[in-house]
Amino acid sequence: MIFSLVCLGWIFFRANTVQDAFYICTHLFSGIGAEMAAYWEVLKVAQISLYLESTTGASLGMTIWDLFLAFSGIGFICVVEYIMSKNEVMQRFNRLSVWIKWSFYWVLIYSIIFFRSFSSSEFIYFQF
């Protein structure tokens, strides 16, 4: 509910005039059937492009390595969440020696630095 209200507020925030915002609100769902058909076609191309990236011309901006990292991260988070639901992980972690804890912290810091983005890009909301 709150998300819907925030999205509605963004329409008024980004519109040039109030009349434009009302026009967008009244025409928000017009032509949705044709748009959904086009969306499904894009999904088919995207699915094919993951396997045949060089032949379709559409790459989604992701390489296979990026996709592997994304799904690996999601899997890792799911495993950690499952383990934390079954065990008292923080109590066990607090019982570790200081050297092991700080080694873990430094590995986290270096992994954040290693996997950071080296290219600067425009703020994503300025693209709309």
C-alpha positions in Angstrom: 0.0 0.0 0.0 2.7 2.5 1.0 4.8 1.5 -2.0 1.8 2.3 -4.3 1.3 5.7 -2.7 5.0 6.5 -3.1 4.9 5.5 -6.7 1.9 7.7 -7.2 3.7 10.5 -5.5 6.7 10.1 -7.9 4.3 10.7 -10.8 3.5 14.1 -9.4 7.1 14.8 -8.5 8.5 14.0 -11.9 5.8 15.5 -14.1 6.4 18.9 -15.6 2.9 20.2 -14.6 0.0 19.1 -12.5 -2.0 18.6 -15.7 0.7 16.2 -17.0 0.6 14.3 -13.8 -3.2 13.9 -14.0 -2.9 12.8 -17.6 -0.4 10.2 -16.7 -2.7 8.9 -13.8 -5.7 8.7 -16.1 -3.9 6.9 -18.9 -1.8 4.7 -16.6 -3.3 1.4 -17.7 -4.5 2.2 -21.2 -3.0 -0.1 -23.8 -1.7 -2.5 -21.2 -2.6 -5.5 -23.4 -0.2 -4.5 -26.2 2.5 -3.6 -23.7 2.2 -7.0 -22.0 2.6 -8.7 -25.4 5.7 -6.7 -26.1 7.0 -7.4 -22.7 6.7 -11.1 -23.2 8.6 -10.8 -26.5 11.4 -9.0 -24.7 11.5 -11.7 -22.1 11.8 -14.4 -24.8 14.7 -12.5 -26.5 16.3 -12.0 -23.1 16.1 -15.7 -22.3 17.6 -16.6 -25.6 20.3 -14.0 -25.3 21.5 -15.5 -22.0 22.4 -18.7 -24.0 23.1 -17.2 -27.4 24.4 -13.8 -26.6 26.5 -13.3 -29.7 23.7 -14.3 -32.2 20.8 -12.4 -30.8 22.5 -9.0 -30.4 20.8 -8.5 -27.0 23.1 -9.0 -24.0 21.1 -7.4 -21.1 24.3 -5.7 -20.1 25.4 -8.8 -18.2 28.0 -11.4 -19.0 27.7 -15.0 -17.9 30.2 -14.2 -15.1 28.0 -11.4 -13.8 25.0 -13.7 -13.9 27.0 -16.4 -12.0 28.1 -13.9 -9.4 24.5 -12.6 -8.9 23.0 -16.1 -8.5 25.9 -17.2 -6.3 25.3 -14.2 -4.0 21.6 -14.9 -3.8 22.4 -18.6 -3.0 24.9 -17.5 -0.3 22.4 -15.2 1.3 19.8 -18.0 1.3 22.2 -20.4 2.9 23.2 -17.9 5.6 19.6 -17.1 6.3 18.8 -20.8 6.7 21.8 -21.3 9.0 20.9 -18.3 11.1 17.3 -19.6 11.5 18.5 -22.9 12.9 21.5 -21.9 15.1 22.6 -19.1 17.3 25.2 -17.9 14.9 25.9 -14.6 16.6 26.6 -16.3 19.9 29.0 -18.7 18.3 30.7 -15.8 16.4 31.1 -13.8 19.6 32.8 -16.8 21.3 35.5 -16.9 18.5 38.9 -15.4 19.3 39.7 -11.8 18.4 42.1 -12.9 15.7 39.5 -14.9 13.8 36.9 -12.2 14.1 39.2 -9.5 12.8 40.4 -11.8 10.0 36.8 -12.2 9.0 36.2 -8.4 9.1 39.3 -7.8 6.9 38.2 -10.4 4.4 34.8 -8.6 4.1 36.5 -5.2 3.7 38.9 -6.5 1.0 36.0 -8.3 -0.8 34.0 -5.1 -0.9 37.0 -3.2 -2.3 37.7 -6.0 -4.8 34.2 -6.3 -6.2 33.4 -2.5 -6.3 32.6 -0.8 -9.6 35.5 1.0 -11.2 33.4 3.0 -13.7 31.4 6.0 -12.8 27.9 6.3 -14.2 25.2 8.8 -14.0 22.8 8.6 -11.1 20.1 6.1 -12.2 17.1 8.4 -11.5 18.5 11.1 -13.8 18.0 8.7 -16.7 14.2 8.9 -16.5 
